[in-house]
């Protein structure tokens, strides 16, 4: 799947998130995968770690926590 489609899916399911928060979550999960964490998806190992991280988040296998809404 394309990055844009996956990002749109995440934003649709989590309206309080923004692209910056998704990027941070993908980065953290990518680091975990590169440091030996096992993917929660049953996919080929030929896929980049960042793509795997984004797919896991889009499928709801990885939750994004820790972001606080800031009132303006």
DRENPAMI-688870 format. One record per residue: residue in one letter; z, x, y of N, C-alpha, C, CB in turn. Coordinates in Angstrom, 1 decimal, padded with zeros to 4 digits. Glycine has a CB too. Layout:
MARRO:paza:n_pz:n_px:n_py:ca_pz:ca_px:ca_py:c_pz:c_px:c_py:cb_pz:cb_px:cb_py
MARRO:A:Z:X:Y:Z:X:Y:Z:X:Y:Z:X:Y
...
***
This chain:
MARRO:paza:n_pz:n_px:n_py:ca_pz:ca_px:ca_py:c_pz:c_px:c_py:cb_pz:cb_px:cb_py
MARRO:X:000.0:000.8:-001.2:000.0:000.0:000.0:000.0:000.9:001.2:001.2:-000.9:000.0
MARRO:X:-000.5:000.3:002.3:-000.6:001.1:003.6:000.8:001.1:004.3:-001.7:000.5:004.5
MARRO:X:001.0:002.1:005.0:002.3:002.3:005.7:002.5:001.1:006.7:002.3:003.6:006.5
MARRO:X:001.4:000.7:007.3:001.5:-000.4:008.3:002.0:-001.7:007.6:000.2:-000.7:009.0
MARRO:X:001.4:-002.0:006.5:001.8:-003.2:005.7:003.2:-003.2:005.3:000.8:-003.4:004.5
MARRO:X:003.7:-002.0:004.7:005.0:-001.9:004.3:006.0:-002.0:005.5:005.2:-000.5:003.6
MARRO:X:005.7:-001.4:006.6:006.6:-001.4:007.8:006.6:-002.9:008.3:006.0:-000.5:008.9
MARRO:X:005.5:-003.6:008.3:005.5:-005.0:008.7:006.4:-005.8:007.8:004.1:-005.5:008.8
MARRO:X:006.3:-005.6:006.5:007.1:-006.3:005.5:008.6:-006.1:005.8:006.8:-005.9:004.1
MARRO:X:009.0:-004.8:006.1:010.4:-004.5:006.3:010.8:-005.2:007.6:010.6:-003.0:006.5
MARRO:X:010.0:-005.2:008.6:010.4:-005.8:009.9:010.4:-007.4:009.8:009.3:-005.5:011.0
MARRO:X:009.6:-007.9:009.0:009.6:-009.4:008.7:010.9:-009.8:008.1:008.4:-009.8:007.9
MARRO:X:011.4:-009.0:007.1:012.6:-009.3:006.3:013.8:-008.9:007.1:012.5:-008.6:005.0
MARRO:X:013.7:-008.0:008.0:014.9:-007.6:008.8:014.6:-007.6:010.3:015.3:-006.1:008.3
MARRO:X:014.6:-008.7:010.9:014.2:-008.8:012.3:015.0:-008.0:013.3:014.2:-010.3:012.7
MARRO:X:016.2:-007.6:012.9:017.1:-006.8:013.8:016.7:-005.4:013.8:018.5:-007.0:013.5
MARRO:X:015.9:-004.9:012.9:015.5:-003.5:012.8:014.3:-003.3:013.8:015.2:-003.1:011.4
MARRO:X:014.2:-002.0:014.1:013.0:-001.6:014.8:012.3:-000.4:014.1:013.3:-001.2:016.3
MARRO:X:011.2:000.0:014.6:010.5:001.1:013.9:011.3:002.4:013.9:009.2:001.4:014.7
MARRO:X:012.0:002.7:014.9:012.9:003.9:015.0:013.9:003.9:013.8:013.6:004.0:016.4
MARRO:X:014.6:002.8:013.6:015.6:002.7:012.6:014.9:002.8:011.2:016.3:001.4:012.7
MARRO:X:013.8:002.3:011.0:013.1:002.4:009.8:012.7:003.9:009.5:011.8:001.5:009.7
MARRO:X:012.2:004.5:010.6:011.8:005.9:010.4:013.0:006.8:010.0:011.2:006.5:011.8
MARRO:X:014.2:006.5:010.6:015.4:007.3:010.2:015.8:007.0:008.8:016.6:006.9:011.2
MARRO:X:015.7:005.8:008.4:016.1:005.4:007.0:015.1:006.0:006.0:016.1:003.9:006.8
MARRO:X:013.8:006.0:006.3:012.8:006.6:005.4:013.0:008.1:005.4:011.4:006.4:006.0
MARRO:X:013.4:008.8:006.5:013.6:010.2:006.5:014.8:010.5:005.6:013.9:010.7:007.9
MARRO:X:015.9:009.8:005.7:017.1:010.1:004.9:016.8:009.9:003.4:018.3:009.1:005.4
MARRO:X:016.1:008.8:003.1:015.8:008.6:001.7:014.8:009.6:001.2:015.2:007.2:001.5
MARRO:X:013.9:010.1:002.0:012.9:011.1:001.6:013.7:012.4:001.3:011.9:011.4:002.7
MARRO:X:014.7:012.7:002.1:015.5:013.9:001.8:016.2:013.8:000.5:016.5:014.1:003.0
MARRO:X:016.8:012.6:000.2:017.5:012.4:-001.0:016.5:012.6:-002.2:018.1:011.0:-001.1
MARRO:X:015.3:012.0:-002.1:014.3:012.2:-003.2:013.9:013.6:-003.4:013.1:011.3:-002.9
MARRO:X:013.7:014.3:-002.3:013.3:015.7:-002.4:014.4:016.6:-002.9:012.9:016.2:-001.0
MARRO:X:015.7:016.1:-002.8:016.8:016.9:-003.3:017.3:016.4:-004.7:018.0:016.8:-002.3
MARRO:X:016.4:015.7:-005.4:016.6:015.4:-006.8:017.0:013.9:-007.1:017.7:016.2:-007.2
MARRO:X:017.2:013.1:-006.1:017.5:011.7:-006.4:016.3:011.0:-007.2:017.8:010.9:-005.1
MARRO:X:016.7:010.2:-008.1:015.6:009.5:-008.9:015.2:008.3:-008.1:016.2:009.1:-010.3
MARRO:X:013.9:008.1:-008.1:013.3:006.9:-007.5:013.7:005.6:-008.2:011.7:007.0:-007.4
MARRO:X:013.9:004.6:-007.4:014.2:003.3:-008.0:013.0:002.5:-008.4:015.0:002.5:-007.0
MARRO:X:011.8:003.1:-008.2:010.5:002.5:-008.6:010.0:003.1:-009.8:009.5:002.6:-007.4
MARRO:X:009.2:002.4:-010.6:008.6:003.0:-011.8:007.2:003.3:-011.4:008.7:002.0:-013.0
MARRO:X:007.0:004.5:-010.8:005.6:004.9:-010.3:005.3:006.3:-010.6:005.6:004.7:-008.8
MARRO:X:004.1:006.7:-010.4:003.6:008.0:-010.7:004.3:009.0:-009.8:002.1:008.1:-010.4
MARRO:X:004.4:010.2:-010.3:005.1:011.3:-009.5:004.1:012.0:-008.5:005.6:012.4:-010.5
MARRO:X:002.9:011.5:-008.5:001.9:012.1:-007.6:001.9:011.5:-006.2:000.5:011.9:-008.1
MARRO:X:002.9:010.6:-005.9:003.0:009.9:-004.6:004.0:010.7:-003.8:003.5:008.4:-004.8
MARRO:X:003.7:010.9:-002.5:004.6:011.6:-001.6:006.0:010.9:-001.5:004.0:011.7:-000.2
MARRO:X:007.0:011.8:-001.3:008.4:011.3:-001.3:008.6:010.3:-000.1:009.3:012.5:-001.1
MARRO:X:007.9:010.5:001.0:008.1:009.6:002.2:007.5:008.2:001.8:007.4:010.1:003.4
MARRO:X:006.4:008.2:001.1:005.8:006.9:000.7:006.6:006.2:-000.3:004.4:007.2:000.1
MARRO:X:007.2:006.9:-001.2:008.2:006.3:-002.2:009.3:005.7:-001.4:008.7:007.4:-003.2
MARRO:X:009.9:006.4:-000.5:011.0:005.9:000.3:010.7:004.7:001.0:011.5:007.0:001.3
MARRO:X:009.5:004.6:001.6:009.1:003.4:002.4:008.9:002.3:001.4:007.8:003.7:003.2
MARRO:X:008.3:002.5:000.3:008.1:001.4:-000.7:009.5:000.9:-001.2:007.3:001.9:-001.9
MARRO:X:010.4:001.8:-001.5:011.7:001.4:-001.9:012.4:000.5:-000.9:012.6:002.6:-002.3
MARRO:X:012.3:000.8:000.4:012.9:000.0:001.4:012.2:-001.3:001.5:012.9:000.8:002.8
MARRO:X:010.9:-001.3:001.5:010.1:-002.5:001.6:010.4:-003.5:000.5:008.6:-002.2:001.6
MARRO:X:010.7:-003.0:-000.7:010.9:-003.8:-001.9:012.4:-004.3:-001.9:010.6:-003.1:-003.2
MARRO:X:013.2:-003.8:-001.0:014.6:-004.2:-000.9:015.5:-003.4:-001.9:014.7:-005.6:-001.2
MARRO:X:015.0:-002.3:-002.5:015.8:-001.5:-003.4:016.7:-000.6:-002.7:014.9:-000.7:-004.3
MARRO:X:016.4:-000.3:-001.5:017.3:000.6:-000.6:017.6:-000.3:000.6:016.6:001.9:-000.2
MARRO:X:018.8:-000.4:000.9:019.3:-001.2:002.1:019.5:-000.2:003.3:020.6:-002.0:001.8
MARRO:X:019.1:-000.7:004.5:019.4:000.0:005.7:020.7:-000.5:006.3:018.2:-000.1:006.7
MARRO:X:021.7:000.4:006.4:023.0:000.0:006.9:023.3:001.0:008.0:024.0:000.0:005.8
MARRO:X:024.3:000.6:008.8:024.9:001.5:009.8:024.4:001.3:011.2:024.7:002.8:009.3
MARRO:X:023.4:000.5:011.4:022.9:000.3:012.8:023.6:-000.8:013.4:021.3:000.1:012.7
MARRO:X:024.0:-000.6:014.7:024.7:-001.6:015.4:023.8:-002.2:016.5:026.0:-001.0:016.0
MARRO:X:023.8:-003.5:016.6:023.0:-004.1:017.7:023.7:-003.8:019.0:022.9:-005.7:017.5
MARRO:X:022.9:-003.3:020.0:023.4:-003.0:021.3:023.0:-004.1:022.3:022.9:-001.6:021.8
MARRO:X:024.0:-004.8:022.9:023.7:-005.8:023.8:023.2:-005.2:025.1:024.9:-006.7:024.1
MARRO:X:022.1:-005.8:025.7:021.6:-005.3:026.9:022.0:-006.1:028.1:020.1:-005.1:026.9
***
